[in-house]
Every structure is written in structure tokens, then in C-alpha cells.
């Protein structure tokens, strides 16, 4: 089994956030890989990874980064694959620094950007991209979205049972 999604993070301290993408792919039975690469500390390795990803069968790259958050953009500059950036909340600016760094890419080097610490949404977006050409993935995605609706319906049923004096 070869990975079709690559999850990259600037350091293993980002794993608690990026693990949500891993869990989603595990649940959806989508083969993925996980690596730590730093745009600033291992730039040659990042470049080599990005240039070789498509040739290894990777279809989408999810890159999480905090602070200066250069990793998603550096990867996007060296690959034709779609890159989804996950801004990681840092200790100084609550993740806004990473969000702006990932969002503000120059023309020709797009990086899709999800919410701060939004690795699960990055995984869902990656699946949506891949599902455009894969009926099995599309069926799994439809079932997943249907499950989300059922959770809300169930939550409302439970809320309707709450008793308060002024609840109408």
C-alpha cells in the first residue's frame, strides 16, 4: 500500500494538531504518510520531498506550520500537487502569524488554508479533492457528511428533553 496523502509538519511538537488529519484518514481508510520537515532547518530535504512527491504517488500534501509558517509555501513552490496549509497556534500571536503567512502566497503559488489548528478540515478537503476522480472516496465522503447531519439531529433531540422553567 502506497500513501496518497502526505502530512508534513515543521516539528513533532505539531503532532497533537496534525494527528487529527491522521485519525480522519485512518477512519476513511486512505493511505497516508507523516513526516517532520522544516523549511528553515532542513530546506534541502523539504525541496527534495516536494519535487519527488508526485512521482511517489502522492496526490495531496497537507503541511502544518506555526509562527513564520514557511513550510506550506516552500512545498507549494516545488510541486504541482495541491498543498493545504494548517496554521498552528503558537505562543505569541495565537496562530494569526501562521495564518497570514500561509494565506499570503504570491501569484502562481497557491496554498489552500484552513482554520488555525484545523488539521481535520485539511484532511476532509484533501479527501474532497481526491474524491473528484474516485467514486469510492466520494461515497465515503457522502456517508461521512450524512453522519455529521445525524449527530446534529440527535443533539437537537436530546436538547428538546431538557427541562427549564422558562424553556418553551
NORFENWO-V625582 format. One line per field, one symbol per residue. ss: DSSP state (@ for helix, = for strand, . for the rest). psi: psi as a letter, one per 40 degrees, with the letter a starting at -180 (. if undefined). burial: # if it has 16 or more other C-alpha atoms within 10 Angstrom, else .. A space follows every 10 residues. Layout:
# NORFENWO-V625582
ss->???
psi->???
burial->???
This chain:
# NORFENWO-V625582
ss->....=====. .@@@@@@@@@ @@@@@@@@.. .=====.... ..@@@@@@@@ @@.@@@...= ======.... @@@@@@@... .=======.. .....@@@@@ @@@....... .===....@@ @@@@@@@@@@ @...@@@@@@ @@@@@@@@@@ @@@@@@@@@@ ........
psi->hiiehhhiid ieeedddedd dddddddefh hiihihihdd dfdddddddd dedddeehdi hhhhiibdfd dddddddeie ihhhhhhhha edffeddddd dddgiihegi hihaihffdd dddddddddd edfhdddddd dddddddddd ddddddddde ehhideh.
burial->...####### ...##.##.# ##.##....# .#.#.####. .....##.## #.##...### ########## #########. ########## ....#####. ###.#...## ########## ########## #.....##.. #......... .......... ........
